[in-house]
């Protein structure tokens, strides 16, 4: 058991592909907490989140050999989870997607300028510009840009038509462009 | 890679859904690449539902793969529970079915080329095939899922009848095909179906008193003696004369009636031992 816990995620995935349930348990302990927290921010139904988490790890058990062996296992897992979330919410309206919180609170944990670039999301101009977007537009930006969903998948996740996603994303980009140009001027 | 890490306060607010869109997105991007912060967020997530979800995952991945019979039954419209219970019958396992096919093939070959003795062999085996199938379909001696079935809130009669239907559907066509391969016995190759069905009904009716295996053994022994003596006297097909065929039909009908009347006694199967 100790040996299993010292192993990295890719090694655990390899063991899991060979049918090692203990390896999957370790992966679950490592990744289920943050996955469940992140899913809960996108869907306020605990039942749906539980289903998606279950589906994600069952899919992992059945398809661990599909891991290409590069990049972060965590990012791969999130990819599986968010697609499962999309199919879980398809055609159902009992699970509402949470609107994003509006106000950035604590600034104490603000990263340094260099790290802002590394993190990809900043408190600088893009950040404040993003905050000026309406919650609907921000939800579209989050689903497509941050979660990497296609227009159609984002539409399913948010429960709106695909064309609306396109329009909102287009408008959001125009707003951002305008705000950033205004700041430069 | 980066020296910026989430602190416990930020993780707690993120887990509560209280971190705001920008900090939230930052935390999410960071968690994808930082195992340390992923470990620390576990302190802010309720472990109880996670344990319950793990139990469900464990259940789901440890279910054995469904066999061919089960998948075929489900596709034919049988419910998954019924399909599982039916397919667990020993007489529906692939080894049994292939053994059955081989036996009937050799019996048919023997009947086609072996003259009266070959016909006797075929007549000896053919009607007993479904009987043996039913005998091996239910009961404490043969069914590994028997205790499970007894303890389950599932009517034993329904199980036995479902399995009988499955046995008939799977074994009769094979045997019929083998019989039709024999050119010498055009009528006999079909008329054995009547005693076969009658015997099956008698085994089911007898199962309300004793174990299916015991009933089938007595019936089988009687049939062997009948075919044997008919064969020694003159013609093995003498067990299938029109008068006897009517007798089989009557016996089968009576057995079905008995079964209908006594069907609730099926549930006590095995407890009489």
Boltz contact constraints between the chains, C-beta under 6 A:
constraints:
  - contact:
      token1: [A, 28]
      token2: [B, 54]
      max_distance: 6.0
  - contact:
      token1: [A, 32]
      token2: [B, 50]
      max_distance: 6.0
  - contact:
      token1: [A, 33]
      token2: [B, 41]
      max_distance: 6.0
  - contact:
      token1: [A, 33]
      token2: [B, 42]
      max_distance: 6.0
  - contact:
      token1: [A, 33]
      token2: [B, 45]
      max_distance: 6.0
  - contact:
      token1: [A, 34]
      token2: [B, 31]
      max_distance: 6.0
  - contact:
      token1: [A, 34]
      token2: [B, 38]
      max_distance: 6.0
  - contact:
      token1: [A, 34]
      token2: [B, 41]
      max_distance: 6.0
  - contact:
      token1: [A, 36]
      token2: [B, 45]
      max_distance: 6.0
  - contact:
      token1: [A, 37]
      token2: [B, 15]
      max_distance: 6.0
  - contact:
      token1: [A, 37]
      token2: [B, 45]
      max_distance: 6.0
  - contact:
      token1: [A, 38]
      token2: [B, 28]
      max_distance: 6.0
  - contact:
      token1: [A, 41]
      token2: [B, 17]
      max_distance: 6.0
  - contact:
      token1: [A, 50]
      token2: [B, 53]
      max_distance: 6.0
  - contact:
      token1: [A, 53]
      token2: [B, 53]
      max_distance: 6.0
  - contact:
      token1: [A, 54]
      token2: [B, 53]
      max_distance: 6.0
  - contact:
      token1: [A, 54]
      token2: [B, 56]
      max_distance: 6.0
  - contact:
      token1: [A, 54]
      token2: [B, 57]
      max_distance: 6.0
  - contact:
      token1: [A, 57]
      token2: [B, 57]
      max_distance: 6.0
  - contact:
      token1: [A, 58]
      token2: [B, 57]
      max_distance: 6.0
  - contact:
      token1: [A, 58]
      token2: [B, 60]
      max_distance: 6.0
  - contact:
      token1: [A, 61]
      token2: [B, 61]
      max_distance: 6.0
  - contact:
      token1: [A, 72]
      token2: [B, 32]
      max_distance: 6.0
  - contact:
      token1: [A, 72]
      token2: [B, 33]
      max_distance: 6.0
  - contact:
      token1: [A, 74]
      token2: [B, 32]
      max_distance: 6.0
  - contact:
      token1: [A, 75]
      token2: [B, 32]
      max_distance: 6.0
  - contact:
      token1: [A, 100]
      token2: [B, 21]
      max_distance: 6.0
  - contact:
      token1: [A, 101]
      token2: [B, 20]
      max_distance: 6.0
  - contact:
      token1: [A, 103]
      token2: [B, 20]
      max_distance: 6.0
  - contact:
      token1: [A, 104]
      token2: [B, 20]
      max_distance: 6.0
  - contact:
      token1: [A, 104]
      token2: [B, 22]
      max_distance: 6.0
  - contact:
      token1: [A, 104]
      token2: [B, 23]
      max_distance: 6.0
  - contact:
      token1: [A, 105]
      token2: [B, 20]
      max_distance: 6.0
  - contact:
      token1: [A, 109]
      token2: [B, 7]
      max_distance: 6.0
  - contact:
      token1: [A, 109]
      token2: [B, 10]
      max_distance: 6.0
  - contact:
      token1: [A, 111]
      token2: [B, 4]
      max_distance: 6.0
  - contact:
      token1: [A, 115]
      token2: [B, 2]
      max_distance: 6.0
  - contact:
      token1: [A, 115]
      token2: [B, 4]
      max_distance: 6.0
  - contact:
      token1: [A, 118]
      token2: [B, 2]
      max_distance: 6.0
  - contact:
      token1: [A, 119]
      token2: [B, 26]
      max_distance: 6.0
  - contact:
      token1: [A, 119]
      token2: [B, 29]
      max_distance: 6.0
  - contact:
      token1: [A, 120]
      token2: [B, 29]
      max_distance: 6.0
  - contact:
      token1: [A, 121]
      token2: [B, 25]
      max_distance: 6.0
  - contact:
      token1: [A, 121]
      token2: [B, 26]
      max_distance: 6.0
  - contact:
      token1: [A, 127]
      token2: [B, 22]
      max_distance: 6.0
  - contact:
      token1: [A, 138]
      token2: [B, 21]
      max_distance: 6.0
  - contact:
      token1: [A, 146]
      token2: [B, 25]
      max_distance: 6.0
